[in-house]
Amino acid sequence: MILVKTDMGQQVLKDRSVRLTPRQRSAFILFDGKRSVADVLAAGMGVVQEDVDQLVDLGLLGRSAAAAPEAGSAAVAEVAASPSPAATADARSAQQRYQDAYPVATRLTAGLGLRGFRLNLAVEAATTYEELAALAPKIKSVVGPEKAAPLEQALGN
């Protein structure tokens, strides 16, 4: 099943009027009308079915009117699982790069504990690709180049 953000969900994403856990927020961002629930659950961010159910119950997510065929979502998942950095940097939109990079940045900064509290808040406040890309050097300096590599790849740098 493919879910999309409702109008209310789009508004909540902008103004944060509904408090979501970091895990729920990451899952919420991943629902773009192309990924199925199974794809989001398998993304490796610790998202569980109860998180998705709560987002639906809150009215933030709803069924896609024009759901893509399952083969199409499997192809999207396959491309997302094994991207070539040169090809995906040009092929993905800034919004897609943001959606790919946001969960990685959140995971990296959340793992810093109190030391990275302000940086984590800055990542959670970033709502565009440009804002998130501006934070990438700060994240890299704190976590190190090895741990920051997946973030740079997701951003297309």
N, C-alpha and C positions, 0 to 999 in steps of 0.2 A: 504494500500500500504506500502511495506517495502522498505526503502531507505538504502543505504550503502555509505560510504565515497569513493569518486573516488580517483584515484592515485594523482590527484592534491590536493584533500582534505586531504589525508594522509600527503602530503608534507607541506601543510599549517598548519596542526595540530602540526607538528614538529617545523617549523621555524617561525610561526605566521606572515607570509608575507602578509596576508589579515587581516585587522582589523575587528574583530567581536565584537559585544556587548557581555557582560557577559551572557546574556540570550541566544543569538545565539550560543555562544561557548558551553554552557551547553547542549543545544539541539543537537548541532553537535556531541558532545561526545557520547550522548545517542544513536545515530544511529549506530547500530552495526550489522545490517543485521538480527537481530532477532526481534527487536521492530518495530511495525508499526508506522505510523505517528500519528494515534490516541493514541497509547500508550505513545508516547513522549509528545503529547499535554496534555494528562491527568496526566502527572507525577507531576503536581503541582508546576512547577517552573516559571509559568507565560509565558511560551512559547506560541506564537500564530501562526496561519497558515502563516502569512506574514513573520515571521522569517524563517520558513521552506522554503517558496517559494524563499526567497532571497538566502538561501544556495544552492538551486537547480539552480537558475539563475546564481550564481557565478561559478557553475560547481564543487562545493565541494561535493555535494551529487547527487547520481543517483539511478535509480531503481535497485533492487537486481535481478540478473540473475536467482538465485535459491530462489525465495521467498517462505518462509515457509507458510504452510496452516494457515488460520485464527484461527483454533482451537488451533494450536500450539502456536501462539503468544498470544492467550488468556490464555493459560496455563502458559506461561512465565510471563505474567502480573499478574496472580493470585499468582504465587510463589513469585514474587517480592513484591506484596502488603502485603503478610502475611508470612514473613520468620521466621523460628525458628532459633535463633542465633546459637545454637550449630550445626545444620544441614547445614546452609548456609555457615558458616565459612569454613567448609571443602569442600563443594560442589562447591563453586565459585572459579574461577581462580583469580589471582591477578589483571588481567586486568578488570574483571567484578567487583571486589570490588572497584577498582579505579573509574570505570564508575558510580558506585552507590554512592560513597563517594564524588566525585568531586563537583557535584551540591550542596550537603549539606554543604561542607566546604566553597564553594564560597558564598552561601547564608548567612552563619554564619558570615563570615569575612566582607562581603559587608554591613551587618547590623550594623557594628561597626563605620561606618563613618570614619572620619579622624583618629580617635584613632586606627583603625585597618588597615590603608592604607598599611603599609609595609607588614603586615601579609597577607592581601588580595593579594598583588603582589606576595608574596611567594607561595600562594596557586595556583594562576593562572600560575606560572612558573613551578609548579610541573607537570611532565609528566608521572610519574610512580607511582605505588602503594606504593613503598618504600618511595619515596619522600613525598608523601601525608601523609603516616603513621608517618613519622618523624615530621611533622608539627602538628599532632593531639594533643600532649600534650600542645603545645603553645596555640592552639585554645581553648582547654579545660580550661586552666588557665585564659584566657581572658573572655570567655563567661560563664564559670561556668559548673559544671558537668551535671546539668539538660539539658541545651541547647545543650551540646556536646554529649549527649547520642545517638541521631540518627546518628551522625558521627561515633561514635565508633561501632555502630551496622552495619553500612554500610561497615566499614573497616574490620569487623569481629573480633574486639577485645573483 
